[in-house]
């Protein structure tokens, strides 16, 4: 048994605490906010996320809150043409062993939080912003902004894309600003015409923009997310935005997509950021997980999934270990996870540029390529992500992270 300090009480931090505590360790989670809560809108969960959640003991609770969708649908955003769809029922579930679902972020977060609260091995501490840490041969001492100290055999940085722990461990500066702005809205399903209440994740792809929508909250809400490749250079997170401004950004959007877009209200905007993959997430007794280790753009719908995978693998590697074994086990964690998560980061970038935002001839070529794929070929393309059970597969041909 070993004590572990976890910086950050988001999805990755709670999942890591749960994974460690279920294997007999004690975990102290330090959250900078006044409470443990998750803000945001919809999130997609592939079968790999449910594999991880089942291992953490939270799978059924999340399933009770999830919406299980029938297909991932790809539409031409200007012509309204249905380009392709990947079916997510029978053959898909049989092949990958779990469903594909969508949830509100809180409907993923709350089961993890409840599970942590029910375990004696997890201590949840609020108003504890990690300021610095020092490590020695026996452990890590973590200091918060208000001067409190916590001691553990290891420190896990789960404190997001602007991680304090990462800054100390890697010193690699600010995240990369993608130049893409995303606008999000969540509306009651009653405001959506019945003929538009599709049980799908639908993506409308246009020139330098795309629009995604799906039902969340057990069928009570419609999640809207529309992204523009506008060259934004300054990070923005959750800023309120006028409805008229959002609608003005997409003058060429097709009729049906515009009907859905016009339903949005209470819009907020973010400028998307990520980082380049790196080979090193650890330094002796300190390791990074989730967005602190491998922040990625939303386009592969794998950010939360990869954080859950991190938690399971880390728990497996620390199972049955004491304080003296931590350094070696964290090095192993880094070695088995970096290629897979790094590939997911790069795939997410490529999807934005090559699938979602092309124009003209490039868009027509994309449509032809996607429409020619059989269901089996589509499943083959996502198999390394959706079907992996030990969370170490880095995809066809592997990947060497630079």
C-alpha positions in Angstrom: 0.0 0.0 0.0 1.2 3.5 -0.8 -0.1 7.0 -0.4 -0.5 9.0 -3.6 -1.3 12.7 -4.0 -3.3 13.6 -7.1 -3.4 17.2 -8.4 -6.7 17.9 -10.0 -10.2 16.6 -9.3 -11.6 16.4 -12.8 -12.5 13.2 -14.7 -8.9 12.0 -15.0 -8.0 12.8 -11.3 -11.1 11.1 -9.9 -10.7 8.1 -12.2 -7.1 7.7 -11.1 -8.0 8.0 -7.4 -10.7 5.4 -7.9 -8.3 3.0 -9.7 -5.7 3.3 -7.0 -8.0 3.0 -4.1 -9.7 -0.1 -5.5 -6.3 -1.7 -5.5 -5.6 -0.9 -1.8 -3.8 2.4 -2.1 -4.7 5.7 -0.4 -5.2 8.7 -2.7 -5.5 12.3 -1.7 -7.1 14.4 -4.5 -6.3 18.1 -4.4 -8.9 20.3 -6.2 -8.3 24.0 -6.7 -12.0 24.9 -6.9 -14.4 25.3 -4.0 -16.2 22.1 -4.8 -15.9 18.9 -6.8 -18.0 19.5 -9.9 -17.8 19.2 -13.7 -18.9 21.9 -16.0 -19.3 21.7 -19.7 -21.7 20.1 -22.2 -21.8 16.8 -24.1 -19.2 14.2 -24.4 -18.8 11.0 -26.5 -17.8 7.7 -25.0 -16.5 4.9 -27.2 -16.4 1.2 -26.2 -12.9 1.7 -24.8 -14.2 4.2 -22.3 -16.8 1.7 -21.1 -14.1 -1.0 -20.9 -12.2 1.3 -18.6 -15.3 2.4 -16.6 -16.2 -1.3 -16.0 -12.7 -1.9 -14.7 -13.2 1.1 -12.4 -16.5 -0.2 -11.2 -18.4 2.8 -12.5 -19.6 1.4 -15.9 -23.2 0.6 -14.9 -23.8 4.0 -13.2 -22.7 5.8 -16.4 -24.8 3.6 -18.6 -27.9 4.5 -16.5 -27.3 8.2 -17.5 -26.1 7.6 -21.1 -27.8 7.9 -24.5 -26.9 4.9 -26.7 -26.9 6.1 -30.3 -27.5 4.3 -33.5 -24.9 5.7 -35.7 -22.2 8.3 -36.3 -23.5 10.3 -39.3 -21.3 12.4 -41.6 -23.1 15.0 -43.7 -22.0 17.6 -46.3 -22.7 20.8 -44.4 -23.4 23.0 -47.5 -25.3 20.6 -49.8 -27.0 18.6 -47.1 -25.9 15.4 -48.7 -25.6 12.3 -46.4 -22.1 11.2 -47.1 -21.6 8.2 -44.8 -22.6 6.7 -41.5 -21.1 4.2 -39.2 -23.7 1.9 -37.6 -23.2 1.5 -33.8 -25.6 -1.3 -33.0 -25.5 -5.0 -33.7 -22.2 -5.8 -35.5 -20.4 -2.8 -33.9 -21.3 -3.8 -30.3 -20.5 -7.5 -31.1 -17.1 -6.6 -32.4 -16.1 -4.1 -29.7 -17.9 -5.5 -26.8 -19.5 -2.3 -25.6 -21.7 0.4 -26.9 -21.0 3.9 -28.1 -22.8 6.5 -26.1 -23.1 10.2 -25.4 -23.6 11.9 -22.0 -23.5 15.2 -20.4 -20.0 15.6 -18.8 -21.7 15.7 -15.4 -23.2 12.3 -16.1 -19.8 10.8 -16.4 -18.3 12.8 -13.6 -20.9 12.2 -10.9 -20.6 8.4 -10.9 -16.8 8.7 -10.5 -17.2 11.2 -7.7 -19.8 9.1 -5.9 -17.6 6.0 -6.1 -14.6 8.0 -4.7 -16.8 9.3 -1.8 -17.8 5.8 -0.9 -14.2 4.5 -0.6 -12.2 5.0 2.6 -9.0 5.1 0.7 -9.9 8.4 -1.1 -9.6 11.8 0.5 -11.1 14.7 -1.4 -9.7 18.2 -0.6 -11.1 21.4 -2.1 -9.6 24.9 -2.3 -6.2 23.2 -2.7 -4.4 24.6 -5.7 -1.0 22.8 -6.1 1.8 25.4 -6.2 4.9 23.3 -6.1 6.4 19.9 -5.2 9.7 18.4 -4.0 10.7 14.8 -4.2 13.4 12.8 -2.5 14.3 9.1 -2.2 11.3 8.4 0.0 8.4 10.3 -1.6 7.0 13.6 -2.8 6.0 16.6 -0.7 3.3 18.8 -2.4 2.7 22.4 -1.4 -0.6 24.2 -2.1 -1.0 27.9 -2.8 -2.1 28.6 0.8 0.8 26.8 2.3 -0.6 23.4 3.2 1.6 20.4 2.5 0.8 16.8 1.5 3.1 13.8 1.4 2.9 10.7 -0.8 5.0 8.0 -2.4 3.9 9.5 -5.7 2.3 12.7 -7.2 0.0 12.3 -10.2 -0.6 15.5 -12.2 -4.2 15.4 -13.4 -4.5 19.2 -13.4 -5.5 19.8 -17.1 -4.0 21.3 -20.2 -2.4 24.1 -18.2 -1.0 21.8 -15.6 1.2 23.2 -12.8 2.7 19.7 -12.4 3.6 19.5 -16.1 5.1 23.0 -16.0 7.5 21.9 -13.2 8.1 18.5 -14.8 8.6 19.5 -18.5 8.7 23.3 -18.6 7.4 23.2 -22.1 5.4 26.5 -22.0 1.8 27.3 -23.0 -0.4 25.0 -25.0 -0.6 25.3 -28.7 -3.5 27.4 -29.9 -5.3 25.6 -32.7 -6.8 28.6 -34.5 -10.3 26.9 -34.1 -13.1 28.5 -32.2 -16.0 26.3 -30.9 -19.4 27.5 -29.9 -21.5 25.4 -27.6 -25.1 25.3 -26.5 -27.4 22.9 -24.7 -31.1 23.2 -25.2 -34.2 21.4 -23.9 -35.4 18.7 -26.2 -38.8 20.2 -26.2 -37.5 23.0 -28.3 -36.4 20.6 -31.1 -38.9 19.6 -33.8 -39.6 15.9 -33.5 -38.4 15.3 -37.1 -34.9 16.5 -36.0 -34.6 14.5 -32.8 -32.2 12.0 -34.4 -30.6 9.2 -32.2 -27.2 9.9 -33.9 -24.1 11.9 -33.5 -24.4 14.0 -36.6 -21.6 16.0 -38.1 -22.1 18.6 -40.8 -18.8 19.3 -42.5 -18.3 22.6 -44.4 -15.4 24.7 -45.7 -13.3 25.6 -42.6 -16.1 24.7 -40.2 -18.2 21.8 -38.9 -21.3 21.4 -36.7 -22.0 18.4 -34.4 -25.2 17.7 -32.5 -26.6 14.8 -30.4 -29.1 14.2 -27.6 -27.8 14.0 -24.0 -29.2 13.9 -20.4 -31.1 10.7 -20.9 -33.0 12.3 -23.8 -33.8 15.6 -22.1 -31.4 17.9 -24.0 -29.8 18.5 -27.4 -26.1 19.3 -27.4 -24.9 21.7 -30.1 -21.3 22.3 -30.9 -20.2 24.3 -34.0 -16.5 25.0 -34.8 -14.9 27.5 -37.2 -11.3 27.4 -38.4 -11.0 31.2 -37.9 -7.3 31.6 -37.1 -7.9 32.5 -33.5 -4.7 33.2 -31.6 -5.8 34.0 -28.1 -7.2 31.2 -25.8 -10.8 31.7 -24.7 -12.6 29.4 -22.3 -16.4 29.5 -21.8 -17.0 33.2 -22.7 -20.7 34.1 -23.3 -21.5 34.9 -26.9 -24.4 36.4 -28.6 -26.7 34.2 -30.7 -26.5 36.6 -33.7 -22.7 36.4 -33.6 -22.7 32.6 -33.8 -25.2 32.5 -36.7 -23.2 35.1 -38.6 -20.1 32.8 -38.6 -21.8 30.2 -40.8 -23.5 31.9 -43.8 -23.1 28.9 -46.1 -24.6 26.3 -43.9 -27.3 24.1 -45.4 -31.0 24.4 -44.7 -31.5 21.5 -42.2 -28.2 22.2 -40.3 -29.2 25.9 -40.1 -32.6 24.9 -38.6 -30.8 23.1 -35.8 -28.2 25.8 -35.4 -30.9 28.5 -35.0 -32.3 26.6 -32.0 -29.2 27.3 -29.9 -29.3 29.8 -27.1 -27.0 30.7 -24.2 -24.0 30.2 -26.4 -20.5 30.1 -25.0 -17.2 29.9 -26.9 -13.8 28.4 -26.5 -10.7 28.6 -28.6 -9.3 25.1 -28.9 -5.8 24.2 -27.7 -3.7 21.1 -27.5 0.0 20.1 -27.2 2.4 18.1 -29.3 2.9 14.5 -28.1 5.9 14.0 -25.9 7.9 11.0 -24.9 8.2 11.8 -21.2 5.3 12.1 -18.8 7.2 11.1 -15.6 10.1 12.2 -13.4 10.9 9.6 -10.8 7.9 9.7 -8.4 5.9 12.2 -10.5 3.6 11.3 -13.4 1.1 13.0 -15.6 -2.3 11.7 -16.8 -5.2 12.9 -19.0 -5.0 16.4 -20.4 -1.9 17.2 -18.3 -0.1 14.4 -20.3 -1.7 14.4 -23.7 -4.2 17.2 -24.3 -6.0 16.7 -27.7 -8.5 18.4 -29.9 -12.1 17.1 -29.7 -12.2 15.8 -33.2 -11.5 12.1 -32.4 -13.8 12.2 -29.3 -11.1 10.6 -27.2 -10.0 13.1 -24.6 -12.0 11.6 -21.7 -11.6 8.1 -23.0 -7.8 8.3 -22.9 -7.9 9.8 -19.4 -9.9 6.8 -18.2 -7.5 4.5 -19.9 -4.6 6.2 -18.1 -6.3 5.6 -14.8 -6.8 1.9 -15.4 -3.3 1.2 -16.6 -1.8 3.2 -13.8 -3.8 1.3 -11.2 -2.8 -2.0 -12.8 0.9 -1.2 -12.7 0.8 0.0 -9.1 -1.3 -3.0 -7.9 0.5 -4.8 -5.1 3.4 -2.3 -5.0 4.8 -0.4 -2.1 6.6 3.0 -2.0 9.9 1.5 -3.1 8.5 0.2 -6.4 6.8 3.5 -7.5 9.6 4.9 -9.6 10.0 1.8 -11.8 6.2 1.4 -12.2 5.7 5.0 -13.3 8.4 4.6 -15.9 6.6 1.5 -17.2 3.3 3.5 -17.3 5.0 6.2 -19.4 6.4 3.5 -21.7 3.2 1.6 -22.4 0.9 4.6 -22.7 2.7 7.4 -24.6 2.5 6.0 -28.1 -1.2 5.2 -28.0 -2.2 8.6 -26.5 0.2 10.4 -28.7 -1.3 8.8 -31.8 -4.8 9.9 -30.6 -3.5 13.5 -30.3 -2.2 13.5 -33.8 -5.2 11.7 -35.3 -7.5 14.3 -33.7 -5.5 17.1 -35.4 -5.7 15.4 -38.8 -9.4 14.8 -38.6 -10.0 18.5 -38.2 -7.9 19.5 -41.2 -8.5 16.5 -43.5 -12.0 15.3 -42.8 -14.0 18.1 -41.2 -12.8 21.4 -42.8 -11.8 20.8 -46.5 -13.4 22.9 -49.3 -14.0 22.5 -53.0 -12.2 19.6 -54.7 -10.7 18.4 -51.4 -14.2 18.2 -49.9 -15.5 16.2 -52.9 -12.6 13.8 -52.7 -13.3 13.3 -49.0 -16.9 12.6 -49.6 -16.0 10.1 -52.3 -13.6 8.3 -50.0 -16.0 8.1 -47.1 -19.0 7.1 -49.1 -17.0 4.2 -50.6 -16.2 2.6 -47.2 -18.1 -0.5 -46.1 -19.2 -0.9 -42.5 -16.5 -3.4 -41.9 -13.8 -1.0 -43.3 -15.1 1.7 -41.0 -14.8 -0.6 -38.0 -11.3 -1.6 -39.1 -10.3 2.1 -39.1 -11.4 2.6 -35.4 -10.6 -0.8 -34.1 -7.3 0.2 -32.5 -9.1 2.8 -30.5 -12.5 1.4 -29.8 -11.6 -2.2 -29.5 -8.4 -2.2 -27.4 -8.8 -3.9 -23.9 -5.4 -3.3 -22.4 -5.1 0.3 -23.7 -1.6 0.0 -25.1 -2.3 -0.4 -28.9 -0.8 2.5 -30.8 -2.6 1.7 -34.1 -1.7 0.3 -37.5 2.1 0.3 -37.8 2.5 1.8 -34.4 3.7 5.3 -33.8 7.0 6.8 -32.7 6.3 9.9 -30.6 9.0 12.6 -31.1 
